[in-house]
Amino acid sequence: MNKNLKITYFKPTKQGVYPIKNGFSFAEEVLDDGNSGLILYAENGEQKKIPFQKEGKRGSLCGVMVEAVSGEFPYLEYNYYHKNTVYTDAFARKVNGLSKFGHGLTAKRKTRGSLTYKEFDWGEDEPLLIPYSNSVIYGLNVRAFTMHKSSHVKNRGTYEGVAEKASYLNGLGITAVELMPCYEYDECIYPASGAVSDKPVKEEIAREVKNLPEAFKEKVRLNCWGYQEGFYFAPKASYSAGGDPEVSFKNMVKELHANGIEVMMQFYFPPEMNQSVILDILKYWVIEYHIDGVRLSGFQIPYLIIAKEPVLQETKIRSSYFPLEEIYGDKIPYYRNLAADNGNYRNDMRRFLKGDENLVGQVIFDQRNNPRDCAVVNYLADYDGFSLYDMVSYDRKHNEANGEYNRDGTDHNYSWNCGFEGECRKKSVLELRKKQIKNALAFLFLSQGVPYLFSGDEFGNTRYGNNNAYCQDNDTGYIKWKTGKLQDEILGFAKALIRFRKEHSILHSQKELKILDTLGCGYPDISYHGTEAWRPDLSYISRMIGILLCGNYAEKQDEPSIYIAYNMHWIEHELALPKLPKGEKFVPVLWSEEIMRPVSDDSVGKNEAAEKEDSSGEKAENKIVIPGRSIAVYVSQKENV
C-alpha cells in the first residue's frame, strides 16, 4: 500500500486539511523542531507515519501532500504526532470516536480526524436574510430539545429530531433557531484522580472537579452544553441519527430554511484561541453549512475584525458587546447584522414581574430600547438560570444533583414562587403561576428589541429548580413536551402574542422610537400614561404603566394604535386611556387575567372603558381597571366597525 503513495512537501499558507486530486494536503502548526508529523489510518488497521520536513515549513506551519498513485486513496482517518504524543487535528472537518453521546463513561475515548467527505446537494437553498426587526429567536439544545420520549419524534436528540419539529416551530411563529454549541467536543468530564484513565487530564478540568464531593471525584460527568474548547470545524457526531454529522446538519438547515426558519449557532472560545482562527471558523460554518447567524461568547474575541469581514456582512452576529464606534463611526450599516444582549432586560423585567419597587423608569427604557446600528436581544430566560416556569415556582436554586453542594449556578434569580416552593397542586398557586408566565411572555413580545425565547418556555417546561443543568442528561435537562390545560393555555397565549407582534409593525419598528411627535399628527410615536393620560407615575412605589404606540408611525399603512397596560402591583388599579381621534375607540384584544376572556374569543371583555363626555360634548379620556399582576392590550378601531 505504501508504494502507491506520492508524498510531496509544500510550504502552506493556512492550517487545515484540503482534498486534492487522488489525495489530501495537510497543514499543521508545529511550534518547535521536535519529532512531529502525520499518521494515516487504513480501514484494515494499517498505519502510515509521515514525518514533517524542513522543505515543507513556512513559519510554524508544516505542509505535506499525500496522493494515491493509482486507485482510491487508501486511508480513511488521520492524526498528528509530536514527540510521544498523538493528537487529533483541531481543524478536522469531521472527527471519529465521539459518535455515541456519553460513551466515554467507562473509558476515555480515542479520536481521529476523518478523511471521508460527501458532496451535498443544497438545491436552491439561500440565506433567508430576515431583518432583526422581524425576527423571533428560539434557543435550543439539539439533544435536550427532542430527547424526552414525549417529543414523539423518530430520531430523538438529533439534528434529524430538530428537523422533524420544523412544522411545529413554523406554527409557533419563530423565525430563527439558535443552537447551543454543536461543534464537536467530548462531553465527558473525566475525574482528576485518573480513575477512568491513566493519562493526565487538562488543568482546567482538574480545577473544575477539585472541590467536588469524594463520591463524584471517581465518576465521569457529562457537559451537555458544550461551552468548552472543541473541534470547531466539525459538527457534533453524537447529534446525528444517520451516522454522517455533516449530512445530518445540512439536512436540518435545509429543512428549517424550507419552513422559513433561519439557523443560528452558539460558539464559545477560550482565551488561548487564535483570533484569526476564530474568524476562519465563523466563515467556514456560514459558507459550508449555510448557517444564518452566530452567537459569540468567551474571551479575546476579535469583534472589530469579525464585524468588518465582508463574508459576514449579511450574517447575524450576536454577542454581549460590540465596539460600535470603532466598527461604524458615524456611518449607518446597510444591513443591521449585529445584535447585543439587552443586559439589564432579564433582571429588570423579572423584578418588575414579582412586584419590586423603583423599576418603572428602567422598564419603559428596556421596553423601547432599539438602537439604530445594533439590534438588542431581549430575554427573560435562557439555557442558564431558571426557566420561565421555574422563575415563578422557586425562590431559590436546587442544584444538588449537580454534585457541587448546590454551590454552582447563580444566586441572583429574581424569582418568586407564588407562595409555594416547587411542584404544587394548589389551584390558586397554579393559576397565579400561569398568569405570571403570561405576563412575562407579554413583556417579551411587546418590547421593541428582538425577542429570544428558550425552548419549552412557550408551554411551561420545568428544570425542577435547577438553574445550572449543564450536566443533567436526563428528565431535568430535557424538554418535556407535556400537554394539559396549563401547558396548552400558555402555548396558545405565546402563539397569539407572536402573531400579534407580526401583525403590528409598530411593535417591532426598524427605527428607534423617540417619544416625539415627528409627524405633527398630535401623538408621539410612543407615550406613557398613568391614572391620568400623559402623566405616567414613575415614582419609587409605582408598579404600573400605560404605553401608547401610535399607529401613524407604523411601517405599514392603516395600522391601529396600540395601548399596553402593565399592572404588576398585587391589587387592581385604574389606568387612563388617552383620547383618540374622533371616530375611533379602544378595543381590548389580549390580556393575562383569565377571568376576562380567552384570547381567541372575539367578544368584548369585562374591561370595557366607561365613556364620558366633557363640556364640549366630545368624549373624554376613559378609565380602565387592570386587575393585580396583569397586563392588557388594546387597539384603536373605527367606531362604525
Buried (B, 14 or more C-beta within 10 A) or exposed (E): EEEBBEBBBBEBEEBBBEEEEBBBBBBBBBEEEEEBBBBBBBEEEEEBEBEBEEEBBEEEBBBBBBBBEEEEBBBBBBBBBBEEEEEBBBBBBBBBBBBEBBBBBEEBBEBBBBBEBEEBEEEEBEBBEBBBBEBBBBBBBBBBBBBBEEBEBEBBBBBBBBBBBBEEBBEBBBBBBBBBBBBBBBBBBBBBEBEBBEEEBEEEBBEBBEEBEEEBBEBBBBBBBBBBBBBBBBBBBBBBBEEBBBBBBBBBBBBBBBBBBBBBBBBBBEEEBBBEBBBBBBBBBBEBBBBBBBBBBBEEBBBEEBBEBEEBEBBBBBBEEBEBEEBBEEEEBEEBBBBBBBEEBBBBBBBBBBBBEBBBBBBBEBBBBBBEBBBBBBBBBBBBBBBBBBBBBBBEBBBEBBBBEBEBBEEEBBBBBBEBEEEBEEEEBBBBBBBBBBBBBBBBBBBBBBBBBBBBBBBBBBBBBBBBBBBBBBEBBBBBBBEEEBBEBBBBBBBBBBBBBBEBBBBBBBEEBEEEBEEEEEBBBBBBBBBBBBEBBBEEEBBBBBBBBBBBBBEEEEBBBBBBBBBBBEEBBEBBBBBBEEEBBBBBBBBBBBEBBBBEEEEEBEBEBEEEEEEEEEBBBBBBBBBBBBBBBBBBBEEEE
